[in-house]
Amino acid sequence: MKIMKMVVFVAAVLLMSVPSQIQAQQGGKISFGNLSLIPSIEMQGVYDDNIYKGNGREYTNDKTTLEEMKEADWVTHAKPSFALNYAMPERGSIRLGYQGDFAFYDKNRNNNWKNNQGLLDVNYLAPGGLILGINDMYSNGEDPLGNADQYAIGRVSKRWTNDLKTKLGYTLMSNFRTILYYNNSKQKYNDIADYSQDYTENEYSIGLETRFLPKTWGFIRYHYGERKYDTLGATQTTDDYNYNSDYKWNRVSAGVTWDPGAKLSGEFNVGYQMLKYNNEYADAIQTSRREDKSSWTAATSINFQVTASTDFGVNISRAIRNSGSDTNEQFLDTGIGFTFKQKLLTKLSLLGGVTYGRNAYNTLTPAGDLRTDDNYSANVGLKYDIQEWIGVGVIYNFSRKNSNAELNEYIDNQFMASLRIVY
């Protein structure tokens, strides 16, 4: 393992000095008409000074927990991938893809993990105005990054997820379109101890859109959805389904979206959601009561190409999140982030970003206050394109969670060097 990390650093240092007249890693050299195959491999060496995201404080437990342990290690990542693209000029595209991530720890080898992801993405616009979209992402993973509900951060946990997003619509008179959406999401953990995170989610939506600039559309959408938790704990019976956190929601959202090729891309999306639980209580003795929740929401991600060499991004998110099937705990997850990429030279780019997020819980800390977590992160790095097919990079990542529930706090620093080959 020490040899592997030396190889990554030495290769990165040597390759940074290799001259080239080619700007970017384009890939796609293997093609048959409109069909192209793009294989790639990336090697990363990461020094992480807090692999378990622990707070580094010791309490009176008989055994130190992962939340308390602050452990540093070197992690080597191997990331193979390939994409199969079929272009339909002026009509859309079909894309199949695979991304792997195999992580090897230098000291804590029991933490080694692997992620495998598969993607199907179909976008089609028929000459008569028909709109079709299918995006399906399957992931079989073990990484310690946790899930969107802040579960198992810092702990390797085997699980699989599948997120399906579909749309079917029709364009009228080139300036008006209506679209139906269906989304399905499923999450399943391998260990029965993680049963509270297993769920199936369905959402049905309708949207109306109108063009008010050549590549800019305004929209309004209505969404109805439900989440059902699928798994019982080792000691539970079917009666416990009457106390789990199944819920339904209604949401209205509005905003602006852009056609491909515009300087602005992505979507500005804000709305209002009303969430209602199926079961009022989280236990049979009715001591833990759930409360329905309403709040504004956001799912905004916008990229602005300021110049040919400068890109700027903004992300705004807000959602109501549930901690699991066996509790009444929920929190409002609000975040904002900014990213940038600046080409410094023909082959050298500077990139970075900052984010802030706040988790406002409905449960109390040991001191009797409502729990709140403040999450900060920042990164800065350099990317160097040596040839059309090879590039290197270095990056620093900082993350911090401040919480009035002390056990959840942590600070993490990561230093990374990477080598990427794409054909």
Secondary structure, DSSP 8 states (H G I E B T S, - for coil): -HHHHHHHHHHHHHHTT---S--S-----EEETTEEEEEEEEEEEEEES-TT-------S-SS--TTT----EEEEEEEEEEEEEEEETTTEEEEEEEEEEEEEESS-GGG-EEEEEEEEEEEEE-TTSEEEEEEEEEEEE--TT--TT--STTS---EEEEEEEEEEEEEETTTEEEEEEEEEEEEEESSGGGGGG-EEEEEEEEEEEEEEETTEEEEEEEEEEEEEE----TT--GGGGGGS--EEEEEEEEEEEE-TTSSEEEEEEEEEEEEEES-SBSSTT--SB---EEEEEEEEEEEEEEETTEEEEEEEEEEEEE--TT---EEEEEEEEEEEEEE-SSSEEEEEEEEEEEEEEEEE-TTSSEEEEEEEEEEEEEEEEEETTEEEEEEEEEEEEEESSGGG-EEEEEEEEEEEEE-
